[in-house]
């Protein structure tokens, strides 16, 4: 049987985000399993495509032979609307949904409704749906009326990593996330302002190019709170290992995650975690490895920061819990095996 798949991905595959990292690694792992993976590059304007981007996508899909197996990244698929339906009979479309587009923070109500309708249409046109967490598997049937048996979970894998010594003086708080509203940097800035009396340094590692206006808003808030000397915005970094190894605590008050690869990365380095009680994060971070607070609650976040920064023994205990949980994290080959079996089911 054929082991060939086209992988339609919008924008720059080398972008430093969890979704693109998942795509890059899945390509490598599928190739190692004997699959021919042909990357089909789509416009960078997704998930906000203009008419030109949609016409180009239609042309690319139309150029593929009948019954071609196509894995579609959800960043594009969810914004394609009825375009996916136009190709659903001729092509074998498989959806890869990192997280529903409508749940991105900062959207207008009209745009949110547009994404809900567009993604529902696109997922209905897909022969199967891959999601990256059990939380997403539970969410999609409620959000889009998808039959649960059509959904396959392939969580991101985690590579073994050296444990961080966690001996920083002052403690280094690490936040790895693109500077977008959903990631909750604004909440973290408010919380850090409330613990200025404690000794700490913070590093916000992540691209500032996905929402430049929001990134500038964050810079102004940092300055207004008098934290410019204590919070460093590094931009996108290639050497994340160095950041993890020099950190003492990982903090990310995200508003929503489809999975949250950075949380498993933090655990793999043995870092105690402060995060929010969103479903995907609760599935990843055990009580023995972190403190989880209610989303949107910067006061509770400040209390959690105060606890960890003031209690070295607690930081050590949660670090040990993170190290223990690291041994149980899924590996990439396991996830690729799941995806490969699904693709094989729909191959000619």
Secondary structure, 3 states (H helix, E strand, C coil): CCCEEEEEEECCCCCCCHHHHHHHHHHHHHHHCCCEEEEEEECCCCCCCCHHHHHHHHHHHHCCCCCCEEEEEHHHHCCCCHHHHHHCCCCEEEEEECCCHHHCCCCCHHHHHHHHHHHHHHHHCCCEEEECCHHHHHHHHHHHCCCHHHEEECCCCCCCCCCCCCCCCCEEEEEECCCCHHHCHHHHHHHHHHCCCCCEEEEEECCCCCCHHHHHHHHHHHHHCCCCCCEEEEECCCCHHHHHHCCCEEEECCCCCCCCHHHHHHHHCCCEEEEECCHHHHHHCCCCCEEEECCCCHHHHHHHHHHHHHCHHHHHHHHHHHHHHHCCCCCHHHHHHHHHHHHHHCCC
